[in-house]
Amino acid sequence: MASNIASKSSCFSMASIGIIVLLLSLPCEAHLSSIFYDSTCPNALATIRSSIRTAIARERRMAASLIRLHFHDCFVQGCDASILLDDAPSITSEKNAGPNKESARGYEVIEEAKTQVEKVCPGIVSCSDIIAVAARDASEYVGGPSWTVKLGRRDSTTASLSLAESNLPSFRDGLDRLISRFASSHTIGQARCVTFRDRIYNNGSNIDANFASTRRRGCPTDNSGDAKLAPLDLVTPNQLDNNYFKNLIQKKGLLESDQVLFSGGTTDSIVSEYSKTPATFKSDFAAAMIKMGDIEPLTGSSGVIRNICNSIN
């Protein structure tokens, strides 16, 4: 069973084999609690949920972006909202890292949720907790699993551009590289033409010909179409479900780093299982997200509660 596999791999973009495989094998040591705000800010979760649902209703793609944002935060110096910090005299923003620049999204959605929470209980709820709750609410809104979010994280006063460059994956990474760098696969969301152009024009042996032809119509060979988008999941692009894995078996993975997960390697059996048993995928995904939220949080007197998420108080 995929849920019993223990392997060193990690990483988001969104729903990920890599995340699941790694995180289910990690011990849970973070001192967090799902009832952390029950007495200090009892309306925190409802306020965040309302704000997140409003944002996704406005743009369904935002669900994938928020899940990815949580991932890209946690795998760079822990779940501490460092990804939200803008450039400042003492900060070199992670937003400028290759895997994030012109790719990571949803910063303003987290900021708006923070603004709404500050109105009901100022100075209490961290930006890092809002990111974690937003990922859960986003998943649930688009048909994915829900889970109990543990809370009590505090926000960092630092960011690490270098760690963001080294810890987060590239869309070109091969399987070994993905596993060593904790990379993920995507069941929901969209990708820019520049990230899959080589695959649809130059990868004849490991891509369905009709799928490649369809994608070429929206992705020209010259760089004029770099920003054009295509869904990562051909069948249910706006749902977090297991159709993505069925696509891989049919050689219809959009990115190289997607299709490599079903290319005769060690992850083939996981893809096969998830394609057949959506309940297993959802259960493993939820468990993995809980564990990801436990990665090196700042608690107690460490870190701060930022007043606004993109800058230090």
N, C-alpha and C positions, 0 to 999 in steps of 0.2 A: 504493500500500500504506500502511496506517496506520502501520506501523513506520518509514516514510520521511518522515512528516509532521513538520516542524519548526515549532512554534508556541509562543508565550509563554503557557503556562497551567500551573497547578500545583495542587496541594493535598491526603484522608479523611474523606474518611472512608474508606473501604476501597479495594477495587479500583477504580481510577479512570481514566477517559479523560483527565481533566485531568492527573493525575500522569504518565500515559504520554506524552502529547503533549509536555508541557514537559520532562520529565526526559530523554527520549531525545535532546533537542536540546542539553542542557547539557554543557560540557566536564567531564572528570573530573580534579580537581586535588588531592583529599584524599590525605594521606600515611598511608594505612591499609593493613593487610595481613591476609590471611586466616589467616596463621600467627603472628599477633602473640602469642598465648598458648601456643604449642606447647611452649616451654621453661619458662615461668613458671607456667602452670596448664594442663597438658595435658588435664585432665578437665573443663575449663570448659564446652565446648560440649555434651558428653554430659550434664552435670549440669543445665544450663539446659533442654535438650531434654526430659529426664525430668520436670522440674517443670512445664513448659508443657503437655506432653501429659497429665499428670495433671489439670491445671486444665481443659483443654478436654474431657476425658473426663467430667468432673463437670458441665460446662455447655458445650454445643457452641457457644452464642452467643459465648462468650469468644474464639473464634478471630477473629471479625470485630472485636471490641473491641481485641484486641492489635495487629492490623494498623492499625487506626485510631489507636491510641495512638502508634505509631511516626510516622505521618503528622503528627499534631497536635504531636508533639515537634519534628520536623525543620523544620517551617515557622514556628516561632517561635524566633528566634535560633539556629537550627541544631540538629543532632542532639546534644543535650547533656544530656538528661534533665531539663531545666528544668521540664517539665510535671509531674514527680513531686513537686516541692517543695511542702510545706505552708506556710501562713501562718506567719510568724515576724517578730520585730522588724525585720529587714532585708529580708524577703521578702513580697511580695504575690503570692499563689499564682495561677498560670495556671488552676488548677482552677476558679476562680470566674468565668472568662470565659464570656460567653454561649454560644459554641459548645461549651464543655466542661462547664458546670455541668449536673448531672443528665443527662449525656449520655456524656461520656468515661468509660470503665470500664477495669478491669484493673490498677489501681494495686497492689492487694494481691497479684496474681499475680506481678508484677515483683518486688515486695518479697520474696515467698516464694522466688522463684528466686535472688535476691541472697543470702538467708539460707543457702540450700543451697550456693551457690558459696563463700561466706565460710567454710563449714566445711572445704572442701577446699583453699582457697588464699586466706586472708584478706588484704584490702587490695590485691588485684591486679586484679580485673575490675570495670570501671566499670558503673554503672547504664545509661548510654547504650548501651553495647555489648549489655547484656542485653535492652534494648528492641528493638534491631535483630535480634538472634538470635531473640527471641521471635516477631517478625512473620514471619520465614521459617519457623520451626517450626510456627506456627499455620496458615500457608497450606498447607504440605505436609500437615498432619494432616487438613485438610478437602478434599483433592483438588485443591488449587491447585498452582502450580509451586513448585519449590525453587530456590535460588540460593546461590552462595557469598557469605557475609557477610564483608565486610572489617572488620577490628577495629583497636582502638587508640585509640578515642575516650576522652576524659576528661569528667568531669561538671562542669557549671557551678556557680558559687556564687551565681548570680542567676536571677531569673525575670522575665518581662515580661507583665503582665496586659494592658497596652495593645497590644502586638504580637499577643497571642492574640486580642484583640477585633477587630483590623484585618486580620490575615492569614488567619484561618480563615473558611470560608464559612458562609452561612446556608442553611437548607433552602428558603427562598423566593427565592434568587438566580436571576436570569435568566441566559441564556447569556453575554452580554457581561460581566456581573458575575462569573460563575463563571470565565471565562477570565482576566479581569484580576486576580482574587483567588486564582487557582490552585485552583479547587474540583474536587471529585471526584464520582464516581458510585459506586453500591454494588452489588456482585454477591453479597454475603453479609451477613447481619446482620438486625436488626430496627429499626423506628422506632416512636416513641411517637405515639399518636393525635393529640396536639396539633400534631405536625409535618405531618400530612397531612389534617387535618379539612377545611380550606378546599378542598383539591383534590377530595376525593371528594363534597363537597356543592355546590360552586360552580363547577366547571370542566367544564361539559357538552360543550364542543366538542373537548377534547383528552384525553379519557379514555374508555375502553371502559365502556359503561353497565353491563354485568354485573359487571365488575371493581369499579366504584364501589359498586354495590349490595351486593356481598359484603363490602367493606371497611366499609360503613356499619353492618353488623350488629355489628361489634366496636368501633365508634367513635361514640358518641352525640354529638348536637349540643351538649349542655351540657358543662361542664368536669369533670363527674364521672368521665369516662373518659380524661382527659388522659394518664395513664400506661399505658393499655392498649397492647399491642404488636402489630405486624403485620410479617410478613417482607417485606424489600425485594425479594426474588426469590420470585415466586409458585410457581415450578415446583420448584426445588431450593434451598430456603431455607438448608440447612446445608452446601452445597457451594460452593466458590469456582470457578465455571465461567462459561460464556458465555450461559446461559439468560436472565440479566438483560437482555442486549441484544435477545434475541428478544421479551421482554416489552415493551420500549420500542417496537418496531416495531408491536406490537399495541395500543399506547396503554395499557399496563398498568404504567407507572412509578408507584411509590407516592408519591414526593415530586415537588413542582414542579421541583426542581433535578435530578431524574432525567429526567423526561419532556422537559424542554427540550433535552436532548441529541439528541432525535430529533423535531424540530419544524420542519423546513424550514430548518435553519441549517447552519453550516459543519461540524458534527460528525456530520451524518447519515451521511456515507460511512463514517466510522469505526465507528459503531454497526452499519451494514450488514455491514461486513467482519468484525467480531468475532462477529456473530450466525451467520455462515456458516463461519468458520474458527477454531475454539477454540484450535488450536495457535498461531495468530498472536497471539491475545489473551494466552495464557499466556506466550509468549516475550516479548512486549512488556511485560507486567506485571512479570516477573522482572527484565528489564533496567532498567525504571524504578525498581524498588525498590532495586536496587544503586546507581543514581545518586542516589536520594533519600538514602541513607545517607551520601553524600559531602557533603551540604550543611553547610558551615561547622563541621566537628567541631573540638573542642578537642584538641590533641595536644601531645606533648612536655612542657613545663613549664607549659602553660596548663591551667587548671582543676584539679580534684582527683579522687581516687577516693573517693567517699562510702562511709562505713561502712554507713549505711542510706540508702535512696534518697529518703526524703521529707524529709530535713533535711541541713543543712551540718554537717560534722564539728565 
